[in-house]
């Protein structure tokens, strides 16, 4: 009998960035959203497009194309925001990443996953767990833990928290003015 942690397959979510196929470990994916209104936050990195409201919570949204030097993600009918759970200094936080399109959840045999190529990709190979072949197409398996550094995520989370607190203070002040 094999232990579940010793699974011979890897389950991932595939998505498209600038006509290239990527995948993320499905265990990190919380949900997939239609492209929503993103509120820009000043003084954040260009790839940090802003925040979306997810059931009353401000979730930071990153533009993966900008992060990888592929140009800005433009909204289309296929664009999506993938909500991920990522570790920041030992704690789990929630972020959104923009994708040109989300394809499907799929499984690959672990022995079909090869080390990342030394060249020929637009993405820093240190961010890639491996490369696989799925439905006659190469797919780059991203290492979510390395795509965004702890420092980047802490800075973004701090900015989002500060902006959320300022917005709540403004709402409270507006409510107090209305009450008088």
Secondary structure, 3 states (H helix, E strand, C coil): CCCHHHCCEEEEEEEEECCEEEEEEHHHEEEEEECCCCECCCCCCCCEEEEEEECCEEEEEEEHHHHCCCCCCCCCCCCEEEEEEEEECCEEEEEEEEECEEEEEEEEEHHHCECCCCCCCCCCHHHEEEEEEECCEEEEEECHHHHCCHHHHHHHHHHHHHHHHHHHHHHHHHHHHHHC
